[in-house]
Structures are given as C-alpha cells and as structure tokens.
Amino acid sequence: MSESAAGSTGSKRTGTSAKGNARANAREKGPGTAQVLRSAREAIEELTGLEAETVSSVSRDEDGGWILRVEVVELRKIPDSVSMLGSYEMTLDADGELTGYRRLRRYERGKADPQ
C-alpha cells in the first residue's frame, strides 16, 4: 500500500515537471503577449515622445514576430473628446525587438470612422 502511495506521488511530480518544462519552453521561444504589449507601449513613447493610450490590436505574423496597432495621443485638447490621436502599426521580431513602426492614420477622438 505504501508503494502505491509513493507511485501516486511520483506521477504527480512528473505532471508538475511537465507543466514546468512547458512554461520554460514557452519562455525560450520569446516573450509573452503581455511583455510584448508593455515593450511596444514603451518603445512608441520613447520614439515619438507621445503618450501611448492603448494597444488596439495584436497578432503574430508567419515568422513568429508580432504586429501591433497602438493608439497615441498626438495633441491634447479641451474637451478631451476633440483630442487628436494617431494609430501606429508596430512590428516586432519573435524576441520582442522593434523592427519598424509607421503612423496609419490621424483622427479626432470623438469622431467615428466613416463606413
């Protein structure tokens, strides 16, 4: 009976190790989504000198890199609903390093996109 209890405990340890190994492998593949979002916000603020308001989209490309769209406050106005925002596309490699960025559009906060 003590052998089966030991065997049971042993298999639980193996399950935990497998989960730990999966996490370690994921880290080796590059940063996670949350880290990429933080890095992108910091990078756009440093490069433009403007405040990143939100990351409106994030996706992976076919090479394992990242494509993000970040909304940046380009000109604060009063009331805030007429402030000017810029929508920037940022590309990062699989390690989370910035490879490029460009402004896609500039728009007034309170106005809807024409459809």
C-alpha positions as CSV (number, residue, x, y, z in Angstrom):
1,M,0.0,0.0,0.0
2,S,2.8,2.4,0.7
3,E,4.3,1.6,-2.7
4,S,1.1,2.7,-4.5
5,A,1.1,5.8,-2.4
6,A,4.7,6.5,-3.4
7,G,3.9,5.7,-7.0
8,S,0.9,8.1,-6.9
9,T,3.0,10.9,-5.5
10,G,5.7,10.2,-8.1
11,S,3.3,10.6,-11.0
12,K,2.1,13.9,-9.6
13,R,5.6,15.2,-9.5
14,T,6.1,14.2,-13.2
15,G,2.9,16.1,-14.1
16,T,4.2,19.2,-12.4
17,S,7.6,18.8,-14.1
18,A,5.9,18.6,-17.5
19,K,4.0,21.8,-16.8
20,G,7.2,23.5,-15.6
21,N,9.0,22.3,-18.7
22,A,6.2,23.6,-21.0
23,R,6.5,27.0,-19.3
24,A,10.3,27.0,-19.6
25,N,10.0,26.1,-23.4
26,A,7.5,28.9,-23.9
27,R,9.9,31.4,-22.3
28,E,12.7,30.2,-24.6
29,K,10.6,30.9,-27.6
30,G,10.4,34.6,-26.8
31,P,8.3,37.0,-24.7
32,G,4.7,36.5,-24.0
33,T,1.9,38.8,-25.2
34,A,1.8,40.9,-22.0
35,Q,5.5,41.6,-22.2
36,V,5.3,42.5,-25.9
37,L,2.4,44.9,-25.2
38,R,4.4,46.6,-22.4
39,S,7.5,46.8,-24.6
40,A,5.6,48.3,-27.6
41,R,4.0,51.0,-25.5
42,E,7.4,51.9,-24.0
43,A,9.0,52.0,-27.4
44,I,6.4,54.1,-29.1
45,E,6.5,56.6,-26.3
46,E,10.3,56.8,-26.4
47,L,10.4,57.1,-30.2
48,T,7.7,59.7,-30.6
49,G,7.7,61.5,-27.2
50,L,3.9,61.0,-27.1
51,E,1.7,59.1,-24.7
52,A,0.5,55.6,-25.8
53,E,-3.1,55.4,-24.8
54,T,-4.0,51.8,-25.7
55,V,-3.0,48.8,-27.8
56,S,-6.0,48.3,-30.0
57,S,-4.8,45.0,-31.7
58,V,-2.0,42.5,-31.5
59,S,-1.3,39.4,-33.7
60,R,1.5,37.1,-34.6
61,D,3.0,37.1,-38.1
62,E,4.1,34.0,-40.1
63,D,7.7,34.3,-38.8
64,G,6.7,34.3,-35.2
65,G,7.0,38.1,-34.9
66,W,4.4,40.5,-33.7
67,I,2.2,43.1,-35.3
68,L,0.5,45.7,-33.0
69,R,-1.7,48.7,-33.5
70,V,-1.1,51.4,-30.8
71,E,-3.3,54.5,-30.3
72,V,-1.2,57.5,-29.3
73,V,-2.4,60.9,-28.1
74,E,-0.8,63.3,-30.6
75,L,-2.5,66.6,-29.5
76,R,-4.4,67.1,-26.3
77,K,-7.4,69.5,-26.5
78,I,-10.1,70.6,-24.2
79,P,-12.6,68.9,-24.1
80,D,-10.7,65.7,-24.4
81,S,-13.3,64.4,-26.9
82,V,-11.6,66.6,-29.6
83,S,-8.0,65.5,-28.9
84,M,-6.1,64.2,-31.9
85,L,-5.0,60.6,-31.8
86,G,-2.6,58.7,-34.1
87,S,-2.9,55.0,-34.9
88,Y,0.5,53.4,-35.3
89,E,1.4,50.0,-36.6
90,M,4.4,48.4,-34.9
91,T,6.3,45.3,-36.0
92,L,8.4,43.3,-33.6
93,D,10.5,40.2,-34.2
94,A,10.0,36.9,-32.3
95,D,12.2,38.2,-29.5
96,G,10.0,41.3,-29.0
97,E,12.5,43.7,-30.5
98,L,11.1,46.6,-32.6
99,T,11.7,46.2,-36.3
100,G,9.6,49.1,-37.6
101,Y,6.7,51.4,-37.0
102,R,4.5,53.8,-39.0
103,R,1.5,56.0,-38.5
104,L,-1.5,54.6,-40.3
105,R,-3.9,57.5,-39.6
106,R,-4.6,60.5,-37.5
107,Y,-8.1,61.2,-36.2
108,E,-10.2,63.2,-33.7
109,R,-11.1,61.1,-30.7
110,G,-14.8,61.8,-30.7
111,K,-15.4,61.0,-34.4
112,A,-16.4,57.6,-35.7
113,D,-14.8,56.1,-38.7
114,P,-16.7,56.6,-41.9
115,Q,-18.1,53.3,-43.1
